[in-house]
Amino acid sequence: MTDTTKVYDVIIAGQGAAGYAAAMYAARYQMKPVILGATFGGETATGGLIENYPGYVGIDGFELMMNFKAQADKYEVPIVDENVASVVKRGHCFEAVTTEGNRFYAPTVILAIGRERRKLGLPHEEEWTGRGVSFCSTCDAPLHRGNVVAVVGGGDAAVKGAALLSKYAKTVYSIYRGEKFWRPEAVNLRTMEASKNIEYLLQTNVVELKGTDGLDSIVVETNGKTRELKVDGIFVEIGADPRKEIAEQLGLQLNDKDEVVVDKFMRTSVHGVFAAGDLTDGSGDLKQTITAAAQGAIAATSAYDDVSEHPNACDIDAMGRDVGETAKTA
């Protein structure tokens, strides 16, 4: 659903849990929100079975995000399937331009654009994505029934991915550069350890991807010694980094992890800009669907208070130029 009207009360960047929660709360405050984002559902949508979201004993992440979207649809929140390329502040009016060149205006912005999956940085990694290289265990695990696969990473996503893959693959190599896994959820670690077809390669790095028109094998290095492993697929689960480009454009304060610094009201260092979800330092290292949704709700509440203080901040003419009095004095 795309609304051709360009002026809103709040522009919400991101279609994940934080973005949809913010949109629902904004709509309930009788605000006029718009959601911008090309990827539906964020990390939750590709998270597979979720057992730690209150109200559900277990639910598929994609289904959960469809429920989030259904609530936004109930309030007729417009959703534009285009990523935000830039945001410019003019007085107390923000102009967001999408990758398709469409422009949207609002006195407040909520950034809920999450994180970008890290890559190994090896030749062919991008080229062979979908041809043996994957960044989503829950998405592609069923494709590897009876195969030999490798999972790279030592965090919760890697542990959970290895456990899932063990249900389909003949053999799963769990590869991590550290001596022990990095703080996975205990229940996921127990599930992985109970699997009989996982081979652990700790203090090990993947140093080469080999194949012709796709992945055939990987070269790993352990204590200075290398060996080649024949695999049908490799799953890169080594974490993610905040999508900081828009934050840097706006001059938002970042911490040493490049997360957007927010206060308890999800306010950033720039008046009128709020942030929620995995992009922020709002919940420390606990990046979960429930914390993202909670932060989205808080951000929408703060945006409502801000809009109430700056009515008519965005007044644009037919040419799309900001001619509001606030903008003129920027």
N, C-alpha and C positions, 0 to 999 in steps of 0.2 A: 504494500500500500504506500503510495507516494503522494504527498500533499504538495501541490504546486505553490502554495503560499510560502513565502520565504522568511517571514518574520515570526519568531516564536518567543516563548518565555525562557526556554532553556534548550540548549543543544546538547544532546547526550551522544558522546562518541563511544561506540562499542555495543555489540549485540550479545554480550555475555550476561552472567548473573547480576553483576553490579549495574549494568546498563538497563536491563529490563526491570529490576527492582526500582531503580531511580525513576524510570518512566512511569511505572504504576503509581508510585507515591506522588509524583508530580501531577499526574492526571487527577488523582483523588483530591489534590489541593486546588483543583480547578485551574491549574496552569495549562499552558499550551506547549507540550514537549515535542521534540522530534528526535528519533534515533537514527544515527548515521553509522554504517558499518557494513563491510562486505562479507564478513564471516559470521555465520549464525552460531550462537551458543557458546563461543569461547572454549576454554579448556574443559568445562563441564560436559559439553556436548560430545566430546571424544573420550570421556573418562571411563566409559564402560559402566559396570555395576557400581552404584554408589550406595553405601550402607550407613553413612554417617550424616545424612541430611534429616533433620527432625521431621517427623510425620510420615516417613517412609521406612519400613523395615529394609527394603531394598528397591532401587529403581534405576533403570538405565539412564545415564547422563543425558542422552539426547532426548529421551522422553521427558525428563525433568525440565529441560530447557524449553521444550514445546509447551509444557504447562505454564512456564514463565511467559512465553510469548502469547499464549491464549489470554492471559490476564491483561497484557498490554493491548491486545486486539479488542478486548471487551470495552476498553476505554477509548478505542479508536485512535490510538497513538500512531502517527505516521512513521513508517520505517523505510528508510532509503538505503538500499543495498550498495552503498558506495563508501569507501574509506575516506576519512578526513585527511587531506593533504597538507592543509595549513590553517592556522587560526590567527587572526590579527585583532588586536584590541584597539578600538577607536573611542576614546572616552570610556563610557561604561556600556558600549555596544561591541559585541564580538562578531566578526565575519569569519565563518568557516567555509572553506572551499574544498570540495571533494576532488577525488582523483579524476572524476569525469568533468570537472570544471563548473559544477553547480555551486551556487552560493546561498548560504543560510545565515540569518542574523538573529541574535538573541542577546539580552543583557547578562545572561549567565551561561556558563559552559560546565558540563560535568565530563571529565575524562575518565573513561572506563575501558581503556583499550588493551589492558592486560600486558602480556609478555610474548616475546618471540622465542621459539625453540632454538636452543643452541645447536651448533653443528660441530662435527669433528674437524672440519677444515681440510679434508683430504680431497685429492683429485677424484673426479667422477661422482662425488657425493651428491651434488645437485643434479647432474646429468642422469644418474641412475635412480633417482627418487621415483618410486613406483615400479622399478625394475630390479628389485632386490633390496633397495634401501628405503627404510620407512622411519618416520618420526612419531608414529602412533601405533602402539601395540594393540590397543583395543579396536582400532579400525581394521587392521590387516591380519590379526592373528588367525582368523578362520581360513585365510588363504594358504596357510602353511601346515595343513594337516599332513602328518607323516614326514615332514621335512626336518632339516637340521638348520637351526637359526641361532643367532647371537643377539644378546641384549647388552648394550653398553650403558653403564651408569651405576651409581650406588645409592641413589636416593629412593624415595618412596615410589615414584613413578616407574623406575627401573625394576624395583622389587616386585611391584604389582604386575608389571608387564611380563616379567619372567614367569611368574606364577600362572598368569593367564595363558601364555604361550605353551607352557608345559602340558596344558590340556589338549593341545592340538599337535604340536611338533613331536617328532621322535626324540630329538635331543635339543636341549637349550644350553648354550654357553652363556653364563652370566659373567660379564667382563667388567672389572672395575679397577681403577688405578690405585685405590686405597687398600689399606690392610683389612678394613671392615666396612660394612655398609653404613651410609651416612643418615642416621636417624629416620629410618622408615617407620611407618606405623607398625606396632607390634603384631597386630593381627595379620597384616600383609606379609611380614617377615616369617611368621609361623606357617602361613600357607605355602610360601615359597620353599621353606625348609622341609615341608612335608612331601614335596614333589620328588619323585625318584629319578627323573630324567633330566635334572639340571646339573651341569658341570660348572663348578666355580673356578674362575680364573682371576684371582685377586692380584693386586700389584702388577697389573697388566694393562697395556695400552694397545689400541688398534692403530697400526702405523701405515697400512696400505689396503686399498680396496682393489681387487683384481677381477678381471673378466673381459669379455669381448663386447657384447651389446647389452651388458647388464652384469650384475654381481654374480660371480662364481665362487669366490673365496676371499678370505681376509688374511692379512699378515698381522700377527700379534707379537708384542715384545714383552718379555718377563725377565727382569733382572739382567738386562742387556742381551738376552738371547731371543732370537726370533724363530717363529715357526708359522707355517701356513695351515689354515683350517678351511676345509671345504664346507661352505654354507650355502643355503638357498636364500637366506635373507638376513639382514642386520637391522636391528631396531635401535635407534639412537635416542636414548632417554637420559640426557646429561643436564637437564635443567633448562631454564629459560631466563632471558634478560628483559627488563622493562622496556617497553616501546617508548623511548624518551624523546623522539624527534619533535613532537608537538610541544611537549613540556619545555624543551630547550628553546623553541621558537618564542614561546611566551615568557621565557625567563623565569620559570618556576624553580624554586629551591629543590635540589636533589641531594640525597645522602650519598655516602660512599659506595652504595650498591646501585646507584643511579635510580633509586626509587623516588617518586614524588613525595616530598615531606608534607604531611597533612596534620592538622590538629584534631581534637576530638569531634569537631563539627565537619570534618572533611574539607576544611578550607585550606587552600594552598597559599603560597606567598604572594599571589596576585589576586587582588580584589575582584570577585565575580567568577573566579575559576575554582572549581571544586574537583576532587578526584576520588575514585573509589576502586576497590578491588586489588588485584595483584600488581597493578602499577604503583601502588603506594606503600608507605611504611606503616600504614594504619593498624595492621595486626601483626607486626613483627614478621617472624618467619612462618607463621601459620597462614598459608594461602589456601583457603578452602572456599567452597561454594557458599557456605553459610556466612562466612566473614565478608565475602564480596557482596552478597545480597544485603547484609546489614549496613555496610558502608554506603551502598547505593541509596538505601532508604534515608540514611542520615544526610547524604549529600543533597538529595532532593528537598529535604526539609530546610536545609541551609539556603539552597537556591530560592526557595519560596520566600524566605525572610528577606533575601537580598533583592528579589524582584519587587517586593512590596515597598522597598525603600527607593527604588529607581524606576518608577513607572514611565513608560514612553521613552525609554533610553535609546531605543532603535526606531528611527523614523527614516525610512528610505524612499527615494523617489522612483519613478518608473524606470530609471536607468540603473537601479540597484545601488546607487551611491548613498552612503550614510550621510544624512543631512540633519540629524538630530542636534539639538543645541548642545547636548553633552559631548557629542562627537566633535562639534566645531571647535570646542575649547581644548581638545586633546593636545 
